[in-house]
Amino acid sequence: MYIQKILISLLLAFFVSNVNAATKLAIGDVPPNYLGKDSEGVEIHLSENKGKIVIISFWASWCPPCLKELPILENIQNKLGEDQVKVVAVNYRDNNKQYRAITKQLEAFKLTLTRDKRGSLSRKFGVKNIPHLFIVGKSGKIIYQSIGYGDDSTAKIVDALNKELSAV
């Protein structure tokens, strides 16, 4: 009986460590394909944007740094064009009232808004803090990742984009 308990404990520890390892994405990893549903209820998939750079930002209405980052990402997409860069902003766990209010404020934005109401998508990406930004290169692999937003964030994002855009 004691040996059975040890084996079960070892199996559980192995399973939990593998789950945690699988959800922590790093540079060079291929992120999950599913990015949520847009405001029209259409499923958004990374695979629909092959050959483009895709910026994925996990954000929330109650997060001031997130609200500073979103207009920057909108501007990047507008300047470079959606044929080169697609921004998908994944709302992180806002309740229905918060989400409706913020999407109304952002209705002029052209970036794609999706929602992660229960946090299942953020768990697949390994997101624990927001804003959490991923840049997926034309190859479909993560080329840049950042948590938080500060004074030097825009320059780092632009550097990663320029490097990817200049790659042959």
Kinemage of the C-alpha trace (Angstrom):
@kinemage 1
@onewidth
@group {chain A} dominant
@subgroup {mainchain}
@vectorlist {calphas} color= white
{ca met a 1} P 0.000 0.000 0.000
{ca tyr a 2} L 2.805 2.409 0.903
{ca ile a 3} L 4.626 1.699 -2.390
{ca gln a 4} L 1.392 2.343 -4.323
{ca lys a 5} L 1.064 5.766 -2.689
{ca ile a 6} L 4.668 6.597 -3.580
{ca leu a 7} L 4.131 5.536 -7.189
{ca ile a 8} L 0.950 7.585 -7.447
{ca ser a 9} L 2.740 10.597 -5.945
{ca leu a 10} L 5.609 10.212 -8.412
{ca leu a 11} L 3.225 9.928 -11.348
{ca leu a 12} L 1.310 13.018 -10.220
{ca ala a 13} L 4.550 14.995 -9.786
{ca phe a 14} L 5.687 13.909 -13.255
{ca phe a 15} L 2.354 14.879 -14.799
{ca val a 16} L 2.220 18.290 -13.081
{ca ser a 17} L 5.831 19.140 -14.012
{ca asn a 18} L 5.197 18.205 -17.652
{ca val a 19} L 2.034 20.306 -17.759
{ca asn a 20} L 3.911 23.319 -16.360
{ca ala a 21} L 6.806 22.812 -18.771
{ca ala a 22} L 4.432 22.593 -21.731
{ca thr a 23} L 2.703 25.868 -20.874
{ca lys a 24} L 5.807 28.019 -20.540
{ca leu a 25} L 6.559 29.296 -24.027
{ca ala a 26} L 10.018 30.479 -25.032
{ca ile a 27} L 11.698 32.092 -28.023
{ca gly a 28} L 11.678 29.556 -30.872
{ca asp a 29} L 8.550 27.749 -29.673
{ca val a 30} L 5.441 27.391 -31.812
{ca pro a 31} L 2.564 28.930 -29.829
{ca pro a 32} L -0.978 27.552 -29.706
{ca asn a 33} L -2.897 28.104 -32.937
{ca tyr a 34} L -6.225 29.204 -31.399
{ca leu a 35} L -6.345 32.871 -30.322
{ca gly a 36} L -10.007 33.207 -29.318
{ca lys a 37} L -13.068 34.657 -31.023
{ca asp a 38} L -13.348 38.194 -32.377
{ca ser a 39} L -16.279 40.552 -31.717
{ca glu a 40} L -18.238 38.872 -34.523
{ca gly a 41} L -17.771 35.438 -32.948
{ca val a 42} L -15.277 34.316 -35.622
{ca glu a 43} L -12.499 32.052 -34.370
{ca ile a 44} L -9.037 33.535 -34.857
{ca his a 45} L -6.174 31.170 -35.624
{ca leu a 46} L -2.490 31.904 -35.939
{ca ser a 47} L -2.347 29.657 -39.012
{ca glu a 48} L -4.596 32.140 -40.899
{ca asn a 49} L -1.698 34.594 -40.853
{ca lys a 50} L 1.103 32.523 -42.377
{ca gly a 51} L 3.889 34.670 -43.765
{ca lys a 52} L 2.900 37.605 -41.525
{ca ile a 53} L 4.289 38.735 -38.225
{ca val a 54} L 1.635 38.281 -35.540
{ca ile a 55} L 1.733 40.278 -32.329
{ca ile a 56} L -0.305 38.708 -29.537
{ca ser a 57} L -0.910 40.815 -26.451
{ca phe a 58} L -2.708 39.591 -23.337
{ca trp a 59} L -4.285 42.612 -21.626
{ca ala a 60} L -7.153 43.744 -19.354
{ca ser a 61} L -9.238 46.889 -18.970
{ca trp a 62} L -8.069 47.382 -15.367
{ca cys a 63} L -4.359 47.320 -16.348
{ca pro a 64} L -2.932 50.836 -17.017
{ca pro a 65} L 0.250 49.547 -18.750
{ca cys a 66} L -1.951 47.419 -21.021
{ca leu a 67} L -3.988 50.446 -22.006
{ca lys a 68} L -0.744 52.301 -22.835
{ca glu a 69} L 0.493 49.414 -24.975
{ca leu a 70} L -2.651 48.837 -27.080
{ca pro a 71} L -2.522 52.167 -28.998
{ca ile a 72} L 1.170 51.537 -29.742
{ca leu a 73} L 0.327 48.112 -31.178
{ca glu a 74} L -2.557 49.618 -33.161
{ca asn a 75} L -0.186 52.208 -34.591
{ca ile a 76} L 2.386 49.538 -35.521
{ca gln a 77} L -0.232 47.530 -37.399
{ca asn a 78} L -1.530 50.649 -39.156
{ca lys a 79} L 1.952 51.863 -40.175
{ca leu a 80} L 3.256 48.501 -41.429
{ca gly a 81} L -0.061 47.290 -42.833
{ca glu a 82} L -2.070 44.173 -42.054
{ca asp a 83} L -0.429 42.381 -44.967
{ca gln a 84} L 2.815 42.384 -42.938
{ca val a 85} L 1.762 42.609 -39.280
{ca lys a 86} L -1.400 41.408 -37.554
{ca val a 87} L -2.125 42.385 -33.950
{ca val a 88} L -4.380 40.170 -31.848
{ca ala a 89} L -5.192 41.646 -28.442
{ca val a 90} L -6.487 38.935 -26.114
{ca asn a 91} L -8.567 40.334 -23.264
{ca tyr a 92} L -7.605 38.618 -20.033
{ca arg a 93} L -10.480 37.733 -17.725
{ca asp a 94} L -12.524 40.938 -17.763
{ca asn a 95} L -16.126 40.388 -16.685
{ca asn a 96} L -18.884 40.979 -19.247
{ca lys a 97} L -19.578 44.574 -18.158
{ca gln a 98} L -15.876 45.551 -18.206
{ca tyr a 99} L -15.345 43.865 -21.558
{ca arg a 100} L -18.323 45.569 -23.234
{ca ala a 101} L -17.238 48.965 -21.900
{ca ile a 102} L -13.615 48.653 -23.051
{ca thr a 103} L -14.474 47.247 -26.473
{ca lys a 104} L -16.786 50.212 -26.998
{ca gln a 105} L -13.868 52.542 -26.209
{ca leu a 106} L -11.636 50.613 -28.627
{ca glu a 107} L -14.164 50.234 -31.464
{ca ala a 108} L -12.169 52.537 -33.772
{ca phe a 109} L -9.109 50.285 -33.448
{ca lys a 110} L -8.361 47.943 -36.332
{ca leu a 111} L -6.464 45.402 -34.264
{ca thr a 112} L -8.296 42.146 -33.603
{ca leu a 113} L -9.809 41.846 -30.143
{ca thr a 114} L -10.452 38.413 -28.697
{ca arg a 115} L -11.427 37.330 -25.210
{ca asp a 116} L -10.053 34.870 -22.674
{ca lys a 117} L -12.867 35.074 -20.156
{ca arg a 118} L -11.915 32.008 -18.107
{ca gly a 119} L -8.139 32.114 -18.568
{ca ser a 120} L -7.826 28.873 -20.542
{ca leu a 121} L -6.026 30.537 -23.448
{ca ser a 122} L -3.621 32.411 -21.186
{ca arg a 123} L -2.752 29.131 -19.424
{ca lys a 124} L -1.850 27.561 -22.781
{ca phe a 125} L 0.479 30.506 -23.450
{ca gly a 126} L 1.908 30.465 -19.918
{ca val a 127} L 0.605 33.961 -19.148
{ca lys a 128} L 0.573 34.809 -15.459
{ca asn a 129} L 1.083 38.591 -15.570
{ca ile a 130} L -0.151 41.240 -17.961
{ca pro a 131} L 0.524 42.840 -20.274
{ca his a 132} L 2.230 39.805 -21.772
{ca leu a 133} L 3.256 40.206 -25.374
{ca phe a 134} L 4.416 37.622 -27.905
{ca ile a 135} L 5.699 38.346 -31.383
{ca val a 136} L 5.367 35.386 -33.721
{ca gly a 137} L 7.615 35.585 -36.759
{ca lys a 138} L 6.773 34.686 -40.334
{ca ser a 139} L 7.943 31.129 -39.639
{ca gly a 140} L 5.214 30.687 -37.003
{ca lys a 141} L 7.667 30.631 -34.077
{ca ile a 142} L 7.973 33.063 -31.196
{ca ile a 143} L 10.719 35.600 -31.923
{ca tyr a 144} L 10.113 37.980 -29.007
{ca gln a 145} L 8.298 37.961 -25.686
{ca ser a 146} L 7.867 40.527 -22.942
{ca ile a 147} L 5.985 40.887 -19.694
{ca gly a 148} L 4.982 44.359 -18.577
{ca tyr a 149} L 5.203 47.638 -20.409
{ca gly a 150} L 7.693 50.426 -19.739
{ca asp a 151} L 9.534 53.308 -21.345
{ca asp a 152} L 11.823 51.048 -23.388
{ca ser a 153} L 9.131 48.558 -24.445
{ca thr a 154} L 8.254 50.240 -27.736
{ca ala a 155} L 11.901 50.365 -28.848
{ca lys a 156} L 12.336 46.660 -28.074
{ca ile a 157} L 9.170 45.740 -29.993
{ca val a 158} L 10.258 47.856 -32.972
{ca asp a 159} L 13.744 46.278 -32.920
{ca ala a 160} L 12.248 42.771 -32.968
{ca leu a 161} L 9.914 43.725 -35.820
{ca asn a 162} L 12.692 45.371 -37.870
{ca lys a 163} L 14.898 42.319 -37.434
{ca glu a 164} L 12.120 40.013 -38.624
{ca leu a 165} L 11.112 42.273 -41.506
{ca ser a 166} L 14.690 42.471 -42.758
{ca ala a 167} L 15.228 38.688 -42.562
{ca val a 168} L 15.214 36.976 -45.932
